Amino acid sequence: MDDKSKARISKRADGVESFKVMDILARANYLQNVEKKDVLHCEVGQPQSGAPAIVAEAATKALIGPPRKVMGYTDAFGLTELRQKIAEHYRVAYGQVVDPKNIVVTTGSSGGFLLAFTGCFDVGDIIAVASSGYPCYRNISGALGIELASIEINKEFKLTAKELSTEILRRENAGEKAISGLILSSPSNPTGSMLSAEELRDLCEVCDNAGVQFISDEIYHGISYGKKEATALTYSNRALVINSFSKYYSMSGWRLGWMVIPSELVDPINSLQQNMFINAPTISQTAALACWDDESIAELEGHVEKYRRSREIILNELKGIPSLCIAPADGGFYVYVHLGDDDVGPDLGSVAMCQALLEEEFVAFTPGIDFEDPQNGLGDRRFRISYAGGVDTAKNAMIRFRRFWPSWKERVASHKEKS
């Protein structure tokens, strides 16, 4: 067939990697829905419980009334009342005064990333990312022609002011292009590590002094275990904060998030939002007004308690396998695991292990290739377990994993003997 008869594919699109966890989800769903297997989903960060009951009720009431709401366009930055509630959230949770005019309601955090990257950076600019991090940072920025500086995380699975300063100085001494921005999540996906307030303060200070635009991804705030989250807004008036209703608020499919932006970005982000998205989904915004009601918060804190119990189950079971190195899991709902030397062999790393676990035990974990810098070689040594799916899922997944593990070790040992 003549190429002219085919649809045109841009180099930009052709160069974007797939989001591997969604590929795994597709296979897990096939096994579950077509082959009728009892699949345990520990691959995606999707809360089991769904939106709070009164949030769902608010959506229903708005749609069917009486009176039935039109659900037309909102202002580009979102419903004024919702932005006011988000501002109040910052006052209550962090003691920070945020002007609602600096709040942008977005189409999920993904819409926020796109607005932030296009609003702050040009083609050829350099954004720093952690060597273990959310893959869409790399994929979205790469599609926009933004270059990446991958900074190796430390032994605590963190990127701190120390690591950033070292990379800034190295580039300066080597005559390389300076870093224009940094995007970092705390608590982290995939590692679960969380910056202390002091570490976040120091990171903001380095960014401000070096002219590095800091984008603080705070979508896992509200889900932590013994440590208190801090927001970059406390330490910098230049930082751009991204948050979401998908994680703590259990509204992943509602596609709703928000940004808090510096005043100088209000006009450019407004223009971008108007042209790219017009506004975030009106029905989702309307329902989200109920997120901070006492009844909602009580329900959501119940979700966090379930995450806490699931986390304890997984960590306790993994402690019984001494060859594994486990990241801190301070917050969010992931446990990130590094396989020991005796746990892997040629062509038998975390990718093969996760595939085998899914096909043989019907447990879906995500290999580290989705999260690791492709250059560091660690993607096939690490894997992520999501415990967002409930206590029973976590418990049964670990029973199956522990049952699977001896056969995996035998497979690796046998392969090494033969090679």
C-alpha positions as CSV (number, residue, x, y, z in Angstrom):
1,M,0.0,0.0,0.0
2,D,1.3,3.5,-0.9
3,D,2.4,5.4,2.2
4,K,0.3,8.4,0.9
5,S,-2.8,6.3,1.7
6,K,-1.9,6.0,5.4
7,A,-2.5,8.5,8.1
8,R,0.5,10.7,8.9
9,I,2.3,10.0,12.2
10,S,4.4,12.8,13.7
11,K,7.9,12.1,14.9
12,R,6.8,13.5,18.2
13,A,4.1,10.8,18.7
14,D,6.2,8.0,17.3
15,G,8.9,8.8,19.8
16,V,6.7,8.7,22.9
17,E,7.0,5.5,25.0
18,S,3.8,3.7,26.1
19,F,2.8,4.0,29.7
20,K,3.8,0.4,30.6
21,V,1.5,0.1,33.6
22,M,-1.5,0.6,31.3
23,D,-0.2,-2.2,29.0
24,I,0.0,-4.5,32.1
25,L,-3.5,-3.4,33.1
26,A,-4.8,-4.3,29.6
27,R,-3.4,-7.8,29.9
28,A,-4.6,-8.2,33.4
29,N,-8.1,-7.1,32.3
30,Y,-8.0,-9.6,29.4
31,L,-7.2,-12.5,31.8
32,Q,-9.9,-11.3,34.2
33,N,-12.7,-10.4,31.7
34,V,-12.1,-12.8,28.8
35,E,-10.4,-15.8,30.4
36,K,-12.3,-15.4,33.7
37,K,-9.2,-15.6,35.9
38,D,-9.2,-14.3,39.5
39,V,-6.8,-11.4,38.9
40,L,-5.4,-9.4,41.8
41,H,-4.7,-5.8,40.6
42,C,-1.6,-4.4,42.3
43,E,-0.3,-2.6,39.2
44,V,-2.2,0.7,39.0
45,G,-2.6,3.5,41.6
46,Q,-6.4,3.5,41.5
47,P,-8.2,3.6,44.8
48,Q,-10.6,0.8,45.3
49,S,-13.3,2.7,47.0
50,G,-14.3,5.4,44.5
51,A,-15.4,8.9,45.3
52,P,-17.1,9.7,48.7
53,A,-20.8,8.9,48.7
54,I,-21.9,12.6,49.0
55,V,-19.7,13.5,46.1
56,A,-21.4,10.9,43.9
57,E,-24.8,12.1,45.2
58,A,-23.9,15.7,44.4
59,A,-23.1,14.7,40.8
60,T,-26.4,12.8,40.5
61,K,-28.4,15.7,41.9
62,A,-26.7,18.1,39.6
63,L,-27.5,16.0,36.5
64,I,-31.1,15.0,37.3
65,G,-32.2,17.8,39.7
66,P,-34.5,19.2,40.5
67,P,-33.4,21.6,39.2
68,R,-31.3,19.9,36.5
69,K,-28.1,21.9,35.9
70,V,-27.0,22.6,32.4
71,M,-23.3,21.6,32.9
72,G,-22.1,24.2,30.4
73,Y,-18.7,25.8,30.3
74,T,-17.1,27.3,33.4
75,D,-14.4,29.9,33.5
76,A,-11.1,28.5,32.1
77,F,-9.7,28.4,35.6
78,G,-12.7,26.6,37.0
79,L,-15.7,27.2,39.3
80,T,-15.0,30.1,41.6
81,E,-16.5,28.3,44.5
82,L,-14.3,25.3,44.0
83,R,-11.2,27.4,43.8
84,Q,-12.2,29.1,47.0
85,K,-12.6,25.7,48.7
86,I,-9.1,24.7,47.4
87,A,-7.7,27.9,48.9
88,E,-9.3,27.2,52.2
89,H,-7.8,23.7,52.1
90,Y,-4.3,25.3,52.0
91,R,-5.2,27.5,54.9
92,V,-6.4,24.6,57.0
93,A,-3.9,21.9,56.0
94,Y,-0.7,24.0,55.7
95,G,-1.4,27.4,57.2
96,Q,-0.8,29.0,53.8
97,V,-2.8,31.9,52.3
98,V,-3.5,31.2,48.6
99,D,-5.4,33.7,46.4
100,P,-8.1,31.8,44.4
101,K,-7.0,33.7,41.3
102,N,-3.7,31.7,41.4
103,I,-5.6,28.4,41.4
104,V,-6.3,26.6,38.1
105,V,-8.7,23.6,38.1
106,T,-7.3,21.2,35.6
107,T,-8.3,18.1,33.6
108,G,-6.6,15.7,36.1
109,S,-3.0,16.2,37.1
110,S,-2.0,15.2,33.5
111,G,-3.7,18.4,32.2
112,G,-1.7,20.3,34.9
113,F,1.6,18.8,33.7
114,L,0.9,19.8,30.1
115,L,0.0,23.3,31.1
116,A,3.0,23.6,33.4
117,F,5.4,22.3,30.7
118,T,4.0,24.5,27.9
119,G,3.7,27.5,30.2
120,C,7.2,27.4,31.6
121,F,9.5,25.8,29.1
122,D,10.5,26.0,25.4
123,V,11.8,23.4,23.0
124,G,15.3,22.5,24.0
125,D,15.0,23.6,27.6
126,I,16.2,21.1,30.2
127,I,14.0,19.7,33.0
128,A,15.5,17.7,35.8
129,V,13.7,14.6,37.0
130,A,14.6,11.9,39.5
131,S,16.1,8.8,38.1
132,S,13.2,6.8,39.6
133,G,10.0,8.7,38.9
134,Y,6.6,9.0,37.2
135,P,7.1,8.0,33.5
136,C,4.7,10.6,32.1
137,Y,7.1,13.4,33.2
138,R,9.6,12.0,30.7
139,N,7.0,11.1,28.0
140,I,5.0,14.4,28.0
141,S,8.1,16.6,28.2
142,G,9.8,14.6,25.5
143,A,6.8,15.0,23.2
144,L,7.1,18.8,23.7
145,G,10.7,18.9,22.7
146,I,11.9,19.5,26.2
147,E,15.2,17.8,27.1
148,L,15.7,15.8,30.4
149,A,18.4,15.8,33.0
150,S,18.0,12.6,35.0
151,I,19.4,12.9,38.5
152,E,20.3,9.8,40.4
153,I,18.3,9.4,43.6
154,N,20.2,8.8,46.9
155,K,20.3,5.7,49.1
156,E,17.0,6.9,50.7
157,F,15.4,6.9,47.2
158,K,15.2,10.7,47.3
159,L,16.3,13.6,45.1
160,T,17.3,16.4,47.5
161,A,19.0,19.7,47.3
162,K,22.4,18.0,47.5
163,E,21.8,15.9,44.4
164,L,20.3,18.9,42.5
165,S,23.2,21.2,43.4
166,T,25.7,18.6,42.4
167,E,24.1,18.3,38.9
168,I,23.8,22.1,38.5
169,L,27.6,22.5,39.3
170,R,28.6,19.6,37.1
171,R,26.8,21.2,34.1
172,E,28.3,24.6,34.8
173,N,31.8,23.1,35.0
174,A,31.3,21.0,31.9
175,G,29.9,23.9,29.9
176,E,26.6,22.2,29.4
177,K,23.2,23.8,29.1
178,A,21.8,24.9,32.5
179,I,18.7,23.3,34.0
180,S,15.6,25.3,33.5
181,G,13.2,23.3,35.6
182,L,12.7,20.5,38.1
183,I,9.6,18.3,38.5
184,L,9.4,16.1,41.6
185,S,6.8,14.3,43.5
186,S,6.7,13.9,47.3
187,P,5.4,11.4,48.4
188,S,7.1,9.8,45.4
189,N,5.6,7.6,42.7
190,P,7.0,4.9,42.5
191,T,9.3,4.8,45.6
192,G,6.9,6.1,48.3
193,S,9.8,8.2,49.7
194,M,8.8,11.6,51.1
195,L,10.9,14.8,51.6
196,S,11.0,16.2,55.1
197,A,9.9,19.8,55.5
198,E,13.6,20.8,55.8
199,E,14.6,18.9,52.7
200,L,11.8,20.5,50.7
201,R,12.8,24.0,52.1
202,D,16.4,23.4,51.0
203,L,15.3,22.2,47.6
204,C,13.1,25.2,47.0
205,E,16.0,27.5,48.1
206,V,18.4,25.9,45.6
207,C,15.8,26.2,42.8
208,D,15.1,29.8,43.6
209,N,18.8,30.8,43.8
210,A,19.6,29.0,40.5
211,G,16.6,30.2,38.6
212,V,15.2,26.7,38.3
213,Q,11.5,26.5,37.9
214,F,10.3,24.0,40.5
215,I,7.1,22.0,39.8
216,S,6.1,20.3,43.0
217,D,3.9,17.3,42.3
218,E,1.8,16.9,45.5
219,I,-0.9,14.5,44.3
220,Y,-0.2,12.0,47.1
221,H,-0.6,14.5,49.9
222,G,-3.1,13.2,52.5
223,I,-1.7,9.7,52.2
224,S,1.2,9.3,54.5
225,Y,2.2,7.1,57.5
226,G,3.8,8.9,60.5
227,K,5.3,11.8,58.6
228,K,3.6,15.1,57.8
229,E,3.6,16.4,54.2
230,A,4.9,19.9,53.4
231,T,4.0,22.0,50.4
232,A,6.4,23.9,48.3
233,L,4.2,27.0,48.7
234,T,5.5,27.4,52.3
235,Y,9.0,27.9,51.0
236,S,8.8,29.6,47.6
237,N,6.6,32.1,45.8
238,R,8.1,30.9,42.5
239,A,7.2,27.2,42.9
240,L,4.3,25.8,40.8
241,V,2.2,23.1,42.7
242,I,0.2,20.4,41.0
243,N,-2.4,18.3,42.9
244,S,-5.2,16.0,42.0
245,F,-8.6,14.6,43.1
246,S,-7.5,11.2,41.9
247,K,-5.6,9.8,44.8
248,Y,-6.6,11.0,48.3
249,Y,-10.1,12.0,47.1
250,S,-10.5,8.7,45.2
251,M,-11.8,10.4,42.0
252,S,-9.4,9.0,39.4
253,G,-11.9,8.6,36.5
254,W,-13.4,12.0,37.1
255,R,-10.3,13.6,35.6
256,L,-10.0,16.5,37.9
257,G,-6.9,18.2,39.4
258,W,-5.6,21.7,40.2
259,M,-2.5,23.9,40.1
260,V,-1.4,26.7,42.3
261,I,0.7,29.1,40.1
262,P,2.8,32.2,40.6
263,S,1.0,35.4,39.7
264,E,3.2,36.0,36.6
265,L,1.9,32.7,35.1
266,V,-1.8,33.6,35.5
267,D,-2.2,35.2,32.1
268,P,-0.2,32.7,30.0
269,I,-1.7,29.6,31.7
270,N,-5.1,31.1,31.3
271,S,-4.5,31.4,27.5
272,L,-3.2,27.9,27.3
273,Q,-6.1,26.5,29.3
274,Q,-8.6,28.3,27.1
275,N,-7.1,26.9,23.9
276,M,-6.1,23.4,25.1
277,F,-9.0,22.4,27.4
278,I,-11.5,25.3,27.7
279,N,-12.2,24.1,31.2
280,A,-12.0,20.9,33.4
281,P,-15.1,18.7,33.3
282,T,-18.0,20.8,34.8
283,I,-19.8,17.8,36.3
284,S,-16.6,16.8,38.1
285,Q,-16.0,20.3,39.4
286,T,-19.6,20.5,40.7
287,A,-19.4,17.2,42.5
288,A,-15.9,18.0,44.0
289,L,-17.4,20.9,45.9
290,A,-18.5,18.3,48.5
291,C,-15.0,16.8,48.9
292,W,-14.2,18.8,52.1
293,D,-17.5,18.2,53.8
294,D,-17.0,16.4,57.2
295,E,-18.8,13.3,55.9
296,S,-16.4,13.1,52.9
297,I,-13.3,13.6,55.0
298,A,-14.4,10.9,57.4
299,E,-14.9,8.5,54.5
300,L,-11.5,9.4,52.9
301,E,-9.6,9.0,56.2
302,G,-11.1,5.5,56.3
303,H,-9.5,4.9,52.9
304,V,-6.1,6.0,54.3
305,E,-6.5,3.6,57.2
306,K,-7.1,0.7,54.7
307,Y,-4.0,1.8,52.8
308,R,-2.1,1.7,56.1
309,R,-3.2,-1.8,56.8
310,S,-2.4,-3.0,53.3
311,R,1.0,-1.4,53.5
312,E,1.8,-3.2,56.7
313,I,0.8,-6.5,55.2
314,I,3.0,-6.1,52.2
315,L,6.0,-4.8,54.1
316,N,5.8,-7.6,56.7
317,E,5.7,-10.3,54.0
318,L,8.6,-8.8,52.0
319,K,10.7,-8.7,55.2
320,G,10.7,-12.5,55.0
321,I,12.7,-12.3,51.8
322,P,16.1,-10.9,52.9
323,S,17.6,-10.5,49.4
324,L,15.1,-7.7,48.6
325,C,15.8,-4.0,49.1
326,I,12.7,-2.1,49.9
327,A,12.2,1.7,49.4
328,P,10.8,3.7,52.4
329,A,7.1,3.7,51.5
330,D,6.6,6.9,53.6
331,G,3.5,7.9,51.7
332,G,1.2,7.2,48.7
333,F,0.2,3.6,48.1
334,Y,3.2,1.9,46.6
335,V,6.0,-0.3,47.7
336,Y,9.0,-0.2,45.5
337,V,11.4,-3.2,45.5
338,H,14.9,-3.8,44.3
339,L,15.8,-7.4,43.4
340,G,19.0,-8.8,44.8
341,D,21.8,-10.3,42.7
342,D,20.6,-13.9,43.3
343,D,17.0,-12.9,42.3
344,V,17.8,-12.1,38.7
345,G,19.6,-13.8,35.8
346,P,20.1,-13.2,32.1
347,D,16.7,-12.3,30.6
348,L,15.2,-13.0,34.0
349,G,14.8,-9.7,35.6
350,S,11.7,-7.8,37.0
351,V,10.0,-7.7,33.6
352,A,10.1,-11.5,33.2
353,M,9.2,-11.9,36.8
354,C,6.2,-9.7,36.6
355,Q,5.0,-11.4,33.4
356,A,5.4,-14.8,35.0
357,L,3.6,-13.8,38.2
358,L,0.7,-12.4,36.1
359,E,0.4,-15.4,33.9
360,E,0.9,-18.1,36.6
361,E,-0.6,-16.6,39.7
362,F,-2.7,-13.8,38.2
363,V,-1.1,-11.1,40.3
364,A,-0.3,-7.9,38.5
365,F,2.8,-5.9,39.6
366,T,4.6,-3.3,37.5
367,P,8.2,-3.7,36.5
368,G,10.6,-0.8,37.1
369,I,11.2,-0.2,33.4
370,D,8.2,2.1,33.6
371,F,9.8,4.3,36.2
372,E,13.6,4.1,35.9
373,D,16.0,6.2,33.8
374,P,16.5,4.0,30.7
375,Q,20.3,4.6,31.0
376,N,20.7,3.4,34.6
377,G,20.0,-0.3,33.9
378,L,17.8,-0.6,37.0
379,G,14.4,-0.9,35.3
380,D,14.8,-4.7,35.1
381,R,15.9,-4.9,38.7
382,R,13.0,-3.2,40.3
383,F,9.2,-3.5,40.6
384,R,6.3,-1.6,42.1
385,I,3.4,-3.0,44.1
386,S,0.3,-0.9,44.4
387,Y,-1.8,-1.4,47.5
388,A,-4.6,1.0,46.5
389,G,-6.9,-2.0,45.7
390,G,-7.9,-2.9,49.2
391,V,-6.7,-5.0,52.2
392,D,-8.0,-8.3,50.9
393,T,-6.2,-7.7,47.6
394,A,-2.9,-6.9,49.3
395,K,-3.2,-10.0,51.6
396,N,-4.1,-12.4,48.8
397,A,-1.5,-11.0,46.4
398,M,1.2,-11.5,49.0
399,I,0.1,-15.1,49.6
400,R,0.4,-15.8,45.9
401,F,3.7,-13.9,45.6
402,R,5.2,-15.9,48.4
403,R,4.0,-19.1,46.8
404,F,5.5,-18.0,43.5
405,W,8.8,-16.8,44.8
406,P,10.6,-20.2,45.4
407,S,9.8,-21.3,41.8
408,W,11.2,-18.0,40.5
409,K,14.4,-18.5,42.5
410,E,14.7,-22.0,41.1
411,R,14.2,-20.7,37.6
412,V,16.9,-18.1,38.0
413,A,19.4,-20.6,39.6
414,S,18.8,-23.1,36.8
415,H,19.2,-20.5,34.1
416,K,22.5,-19.4,35.6
417,E,23.8,-22.9,35.8
418,K,23.0,-23.5,32.1
419,S,24.5,-20.3,31.0
